[in-house]
Each structure stands twice: as C-alpha cells, then as structure tokens.
C-alpha cells in the first residue's frame, strides 16, 4: 500500500512539474557567471538597457565586444531590435570614427561585434560608442553615446599607401603563442571619409617572420588571405621562443601599397 501511495505521489509531482513548464519565452537567460570578464560600460536607450562587455580592457587595435540588450523595466533579453554602432574619437578640433564590425543580434543574450581603435584614449582625445537603437516592440528609435576608455598597444598601424589612401592594419594577438605553427590573423581597413572606414577585402598580404636578434626567419609560413569582414587569416611558424618581428607587405594586384611590422615576444 505504501509503495502505491509513494508511486502516486511521484507521478503527481512529475505531472505538476510538466504542467508548470512555460515555453512561451524561448530566449534563455544570460547567466552572470558566463558573462565576459570586463564590463566596459552601460546606458539606457529606447526602453532598453545596453551593457557592453569585452574579454579584457579595451585596447588600441582589434577588440572582440559583446552587447547585452535587455528590457529596461523587466530585464528580459530583447532580440527584436535594430542596432547600428559608430565609434567616435572626440579630439580638440574634430571628430573621426574607426573600423567597426556591426553587431549580430543574438537571441542567446549577448550580441557579438568587433571594433578597431586606431589610437588610445588620452591627451589627444576620448572615445565613445554611438548607438542607434530601434526597439520594435515600442516602435521607438533613439541615439545615444557611451564613453569608453581605450588603452595603448602597438597592435595597430595607420599608414598612407602608395595610392595616397590611409590604411589601418591590425594584428590580432595570438592568445598563447607556441613554438611551431600558430594561427595568425590581421584586419585591414581604409579611410574613405573621417567617419567611414570600410574593410579591404581584395588585398594580398605577404608575411615574413624573422628574429632580428638571431638573424634568421622561419619556413612553412602561410600568407594571410581574406576570410570575412576585412580579416585575413594565415599561419606563422615560430621555430623558437624569443622576440619575433612579423613584417607584412600589403599589395593590391601588382602594386605594393605599404609595408609594416609587428613585434611578438614569448
């Protein structure tokens, strides 16, 4: 008899749990422990709370960024939105933008995008991200700016090509360089106007690694080729630890546009 009662109670609990399940909201919550390590800023716009995250402090060069877009009243994730991001450097006499890879609005809670800051924050000027957000649920569009701080690095080069165009070549740091073959990538953009920095997708990059202190290079390197959004992916062979110089000759067809280099020490 006790076994029958116990089995009946278990069955009732299962049925009750199943009946309480709510599938009306398919968007999973963002678990705080899964958020990227660095919170770069937040603001309220068009009935939404925007929170900007990164894996680390923002730095000159390429930054992988993430945006949490939540209803400002309920805290639930919003995905029925349109969003445009424009980086703006505010200088003494003028403003300019920088290369940007626009966000992919994601129902998972964090919308990824990428930004290249070609200079750090400081005496020359300060950065902000200008967001143009349309919240379709409220039929509301607003524009607002979020100040951000950008630290200095040597991972980005701004150079004038042989064609007179200003180019931005960005080295994406290898997370854990090792002796042997490493994946390596660069971003290439050009200036069309002070506020427009489109990706260059048809260049050729000839990459030459060497160790100046040792007087040798390395074999079996693979020149970076364009993948998407101005990113060029290749492979570099480090034959030993120490300081390496990665020289990139950027060509357009048979014309050499410019040559620039980056140092990697591990």
N, C-alpha and C positions, 0 to 999 in steps of 0.2 A: 504493500500500500504506500509506504514511504517513497519507494522508488517511483511509483506512478505520479505522486504529487511533485516530487523533485523534477521529473522529466517534464511535467506540465508547466512548472514554473520557468524552466529553462526555455521551453518553446515560446511561452508568453513574452519573455524578455527579448528573444530574437525577433519576434514579430513586432514588438513595440519599437525596437531599435530601427528595424527596416521601415516602419511606418513614419518614424521621425526624420528619416533621411530626406534632405532638401536638395534637389538637383536644379533648383531654379537659378542658381548663380554658379556658372561653370568656371568662373575666374578663381583660381586658387589664391589664397592669401600669400603675401610676401612674409616669409619667416625672418624675423630680425637677425637671427644668427647667420643667415645666408646672405645678408647684405654685404656689399663690398666694404673694405676696411675703412675707407676715407670718405667722410661726408664733406662735400665741397661747398654746399650752400642750399638754401631753400627759400621759397617765396610762394605767395598766393596769387592766382591768376584765373580769371574766367570761371570761378566756382571750383577751382582745383588747387590742391597743394602740390607744388613741384619740389622734389628733393633730388639734389644732384649728388651722385656718388662716383668714386673712382677707386682703383686698386691702391693708389698711393697719392701723395701730394701732387697737384698739377705742376707740370714742368714744361719748359720750352722744348718744343718737339711734339711728337705724337702722343696723345693721351686717349686711352680707351675709357669712355664715360658711360654712365648709366643714369637714367632718369626714372624716378618713381612718380607716377601721376595718379593722385588719389582725390576722391571727392572731398572737398574741404570740410563738409559737415559730417559725413558718415565715415570717412576714412577708407571706403571701398575703392578698389583699383578702377580707374577709368581707361577704357580702350577705344571708345567711340569718340575719338578726338583727331584733330589735325594739328600738326606742330611743325614750326619752322624755327631753326636755331641760327643765330648770326653772332659770331664772336666780334667784339668791338674793342679796339685799343684806343683809349682816350688819351691823347697827347696834348701838349701845350697849345699847339696851333692847328691841329687837325685830328681826325679820327680815321682809322682804317680797320679792315676786317682781316681774316686769315682763313686758311683752308678748313673746311668742315665736311664731315660725312653725316648727313642728316639722320635723325633717329628712325629706327624701325619700331613702330608702335607694337608693343607685345602684350598679350593678354596674361602673360605669366607674372606681370607686376613690375618688371624692370625693362625699360626700353633702351637698348644699347645704341651708342653712336660714337663718333670719333672726332677729335679736334686737334689741329696742329697750331700751336702758338709759336710764331717765329721769333719772339723775343720775350724776356721775362717782365714781370711787374717791377716797378721801381721808379727811379727819378725821371725816366723818360716818359712814363705813363702807366696807366692802370687798365686792366682787362675787365670786361663784363661779358656775359652771355645774354643776348636779347632774344626772348622767346615770344613768338606769335602763336597763340593757342586758340583754337576753336573747339569749344565744348558743345558737341552736337545735342546732347541731352538738354542743355539750356538754351540752345541756339544763340550762343554768346561767343564773341571773339574779343580778345584783349591782347595788348602788347606790354611786356614788362622786362626789366633788366635785372640780372643777378650779378653782383660783383664777385669776382674770383681772383685768387692770388696765384700767380704763376712763378715758379722758382727757375733759376738759371741752370742750363746744361749746355753741353757742346754737341747735342744730338741733331741740331738743325742748322742748315746753311742757306742763306739768302744770297744769291749770286745773279749777276747780269750775264745772260748768254750772249753768244756771238751774234745773235739776231736782234739784240737790244732789249729782249724781254727779261723781266725779273722772274727767276725761278726759286722755288723753295724745295730743297732736297732734305728729307728727314730720314735719319736712321732709327729704326725701331730696336731698342736694346734687346739683345739676346738675354733671356731670363737667367739661364745658367750655362754660360759658355763652357765648352769642354774640349779637351784635346781630341781631334778627329773632325768629322763632318758635322757642321751645325747649319740648321735652317737660318736664313737671314732675310730681312725684308727692309724695303725703303718705300717712302711715299714721295711722289713727285707732283708738284703743282706749279702753276704760273699765275702771274698777276695780269688780269685783263683790265680791271679798274681797282681803285683803292678798296672797294667793297666786294669785289668778285675775284676769287682765287680758284678757278676750276682745276680738276685733275688733268694731268697729261697722261694719256693712255697709249701713245704710239711712239714713245722714245725707245732707244736701246741703251742699256747700261752695261758698260764693260768694267767689271770689278777686278781689282788687283790687290790682294792682301800681301803685306810684307812686314818684316820685323826690322825696323831701322837700326836697332842696336846690334843685331846679329848679321845683318846684311844678306838676308835670304827671304824668299817668298814661300809659297806652298803650291803643290799640284792639286789637280782634281777639283777645282772650284767650278761652280756653275753660275754663269752670269744671271742676275735677276731679270725676269720677264714679267710683263704686266699680268696681274691676276684680275683685280677689280678695284674700282674707286680710286685709281691712282696708286695702288700698292703693287710693288714689284718684288717678286719672291725668287730667291736663289739659294745656293748652298756655298758655305765658306769652310775651308779646311785649315784648322789650326794644328800645326804639327807639334807644338809645344806651348807651355804656359809662358806668360810674359806680356809685353806691350806690342800689340799689332796695330798697323795702320791699314785701313781699308780705303783704297783710292777708287773713286767712281768717275769714269769718263762717260758723260751723257751725250748721246748723239741723236740727231734727227736725220734719218736716212744716211747719206754720205757726209753730212756736215757735223762737225764737233761743236756742241753748244757750250759746254763748260766741263771743267774737272774739279772735283772737290774730294776731301778725305775726312775720315773719322778715326779716332783712336779707341781701341778696345784693350783693356788691361785686365787680365785674370790670372 
